[in-house]
Amino acid sequence: MAIQKLSEKIIGNIHKVMVGKEDSIRLLLTAVLCEGHVLLEDVPGTGKTTLARTLAVSLGCSFRRIQFTPDLLPSDVTGLNWFNQKSQEFEFRPGPIFSQVILADEINRATPRTQSALLEAMQERQITSDGVTRPLPRPFLVLATQNPVELEGTFPLPEAQLDRFMMKVEIGYPLQAEENAILERFRSADPLIELTPVVTPDEIAQAQTERRTVTVEDSIRDYMVRISRATRTHPDIQLGASPRATMALYAACQAWAGLNARSFVLPDDVKRLAPAVFCHRIIISPQSQLRGRSAQELLEDIVNEVPVPVES
């Protein structure tokens, strides 16, 4: 499939900068093929910002980084109308959100009011200011980072916003050999400076259209629905996955199959992607938290309990 050829070029280009992290890169590409947004959650210094910048350059897309702070205003993100004294008219000055790849760095440091400024952009791909709606450039992808360890001075993301993120990806620490390779690669210069695009936004749009042609057999589609519904009835889960989450899993499985040069989805695709798509969306009960259970563990239990469709 054309999706696999496109992904191979992008992955090869990203590996000129990033060492390892093959799985995280493939999850990001899965989101790109679905034009979904990604929440990158990990400790500082693991390469979240570098990965976002490298992906944007490889895709040939415009890139803007927004540093979220407690004093950041919604207009600092979306833009504002200002009075031009020369023309004696109000003019709109676009904010950094008017780019194709947005890095919302430390998104949980901004106030809920500023965080909500992203909601319309993430869902509708548009911004409304003073009653005027303006479309955002396509493809449009928000990569948001947050530090799971440092809680002082942060504001937890509301459930409505978490549900807009297609998946959550954790980068993780590199292996010993990979960390040695990182030191050697960045010894004399930053390889990101010389990185060039390998695809165009038009090619990405074509791949996104091809992703929709990947076949999802009825029993596998029902398998996704049963996993999603099981999160809503599990005794240890207070809030289960929404229908939007089920739709995200469906699209992600199509993209994952395409990345693996398949024109059809397998049950293993569902098992692999369900944690990335569902974990940040579900809220576990206080009793489960006291017992030390995590959303990842509960979701793994659900995936193992729901019967897998078999070939008749």
N, C-alpha and C positions, 0 to 999 in steps of 0.2 A: 504494500500500500504506500501511497505518497506520504502518509503520515509518518511512517517509519523512516523513510529517507530524510524527511525534514527534521525529525527528531535526532537522527544520527549526526546531522550537520551541527545542530544546536548544541548537543551534548559534547561533541568533540571540541567545539569552540569554547564552551564553558570550562572544559578541563584544561584549557591553556592557562587558566587562572586558578580555578578551584582544584584541590587535590582530594580525590575520593568523593564521598557523598553522592554516589551514583543514585541511590534510592531517593534521596531528597530532591535531586535534580529532576528525576523522572516524575515525581509527584507534582513538582512545579509545572512541568510541561503538560501534565494531565490537566491542570487547572487552566493553563493557557489555551488548550484546545477547546475547553468548555467556556472560555472567557469568564472564569470564576476567580474569586479573590482568595488569598491565602493568608493565614495567620501564622507567622514564624515565631515560635516561642522557644526561647533557650537563654542560657546565661550569656552575659556579654563576652565578646571576643571569639565567638565560634564561627563567624563568617556570614552572618545574616545579611548585613548591608552589602558586603562584597558580592554575595550570590545574587542579590537583587539587581545591583548595578551591572554585573556581568550578563545576566539574563536580558536586561533591557538593551544593552549594546548588541548582543547576539541577534536579537529580534529586529534590530534596525528601528526601534521605537524611541520616541521622545521619553525622557526620564526626568522626574523631579523628586527630590527628597524633602519631606516635610518633617521637621523636628517638633514633635508634640511636647508642649510644656504647659504648666498650669495657667499661664497668662496668654496662651494662644486663643485668638478669637475665631468664631466661625468665618468671618469675612477674610481672615488671613488665609483660609483654606480655599474658599469658593470665589473670592473676589468681591469687589464693591463698586458702586456707582459714585463717581466724583464729578464735581462741577468744574468744567473747563471754562475759565474766565475769558479765554480768547474767543471761543465759539459761542459762549453764553449758553451752553447746553450741558446736560449731564451725560457722561460717558461711562461705559462699563470697563473696568480694568480687571481682566481675568486673573484669578488666583492660580496657584500651582497645581490645583486639581485638574486643570485643562492640559493634561499630558496623557500619554498612552500607558505608561508604567509609573505608578506612584508608590514611593516607599514612605509609609507612615511610621516613622521611627519612634519607638516607645509610645505607642498610641494610648496606653493606659495612664500616661502622665497628664493628659489633657482632661479638662472638665467634661462631664456628660454632655453639656450643651455643645461643645466643640466636637466631641465624638459624633454626635448626632448629625453634624453637618455633612458627614460622609454617607449617611443612610440613603438619601435620594440618588447620589452619584453611584453608589455600589449596586443599587437595585434597578434604577431606571436609566442609568448612563446619561444623566442630564442634571443640570443645576438650575434652580429657580431663584432668581434674585429680583426683588421689587416687582413681582408679578410677571416677570419675563423668563421664559424657559429657554435654556441654551443647551444644545446637545454637546456631549463630550466626544473627543476623538476616539476612533475605534482602531484596533482593539483597545479595550480599557481594562487595566488590571491593577488592583490594589494589593500591595504586599505590606502587611502591617507586622511590626515586631513588638514584642513585649517581654519583659524580664520576669520570669516566674518566681524569682528568689527575693528581690528587693520590693517590699510592699509599702514602705514609707513614701508618702507623697504621690501615691497612685490612686486611680479611680477604676474599679473593676468595670469591664465592658458589660453593658446591659445585654440581656438575652436576645433582644431584637437585633442588636448589631452583630453578636456572635453568629446568629443564624444567617447573616449575609455572607459570612466567609464560607466558601465551598469546603475548605479543609484546613486542618491545622497540621503544620509540618515542624518537626523538631530536628535541628541540625545535628546536635550531639558533638562530643569531643572527638578529635581524630585519633586514629590508631598511632602507635609509636612510629611506625615506618612512614605514615602519612605526615606526621608532624615534622619529622626530619626532612621530608620532601618539600614541605611548605617553607621551611627555613632556607633551603637551597634555592627554591624557585624565586623567592623574594630577596635573595641575597644582594643582588646588584641593582635591581630596578623592579618597579611594579608592572607586571605583565598586563594589567588592565588598561594601562595607558595606550598600549599599542594594539589593543583588541579592536577588531572591525566586525561589522554585521555580516552574517552569513545567509540571512533570509530577509524578506521584505514583509511589511504589514499585509500586502495583498496575498502573499503566499500563506501567511498565517490564516487569513480569512478563508482561503480555499480549503486549508486543512480543517478548519472548524466546520465548514460545510460538509466535508467528507466524513467527519466524525459522526455526524447524524445518520449516516447510511450504515453504520455498523449494526448488525442484527442482534437483537436481544430476544431470545426465545421466550415464549409465554411463561413457561415454568420458572425460568430464571428471573423474569420480571416479578413473578409472584413471590419468589424467594426473597427478593429485595424488600418487598412490601411486608412480608411476614417478619423479617428481622426488624424493620422499622417499627411495626406495631408491637413487637415484643418489648421494645424499650419503653413503651407507654404503659404497659401493664406489669412490668417487673416490680416486685415489692420494695426493692432497694433503690429504685429510681423515682425521684420526685417529679421530674419533667423529662419526658421522652423526646425522641426525634420528631420534627415537624414534617408535614408533606413536602415542604421545600427541601428538607434534608433528603427525603427519598428521591426527589427529582435530581438532586445533586449527585447522589450515588449512582443513579441510572446513567447520567451523562458522563460521570467519571469512569465508569466501567467501560463505556463505549470508547472513550479516549485511551484508556489503558490497553484495551484490546488492540486498538490501532497502533499504539506504540510498540506492541509485540507482533506486528505484522499479521494480525488476525482480523477477519471481517465479521467475527461473532464473539459474543461474551461468554466466558466460562464461569461456573460457580466459584472457582478459585479467585477470579477477579473481584467478585463481590466480597469474599472473605478478606482479601488483601486490602481493599479500599474502605470497607465499612468503618474501621477504627479511625482513619484519618478524616472521614466525612462526618462521623457521628459524635466522637468523643467530646469535642468542645461544645456540642449543642445540648448534651444531656446534663441534668443536675441530679446528683445522687442525694439520698436522704441523709439527714444529720446522723441517724443511727449507723448508717453504713460508713460515714466519715469517721465516726468514733471507733468503728471496728477496723479502720485502716484500709477500707476498700477504695479503689480508684475507679474512675469511669472506664479506663482502659481494661481493667480486670473484669468489670461487669459486662462490658460489651463482648469481650472474648468468651465469657460464659454463655451469653445469648447466642453468639454465632455458632458455638459448639452444640447448643441445644436445639436450634431450629433445624429440622430435617433438610438435608441437601437434596435438590432435585437430581434424579438419576435418569439415564436414557432408557426409554421404554422399549 
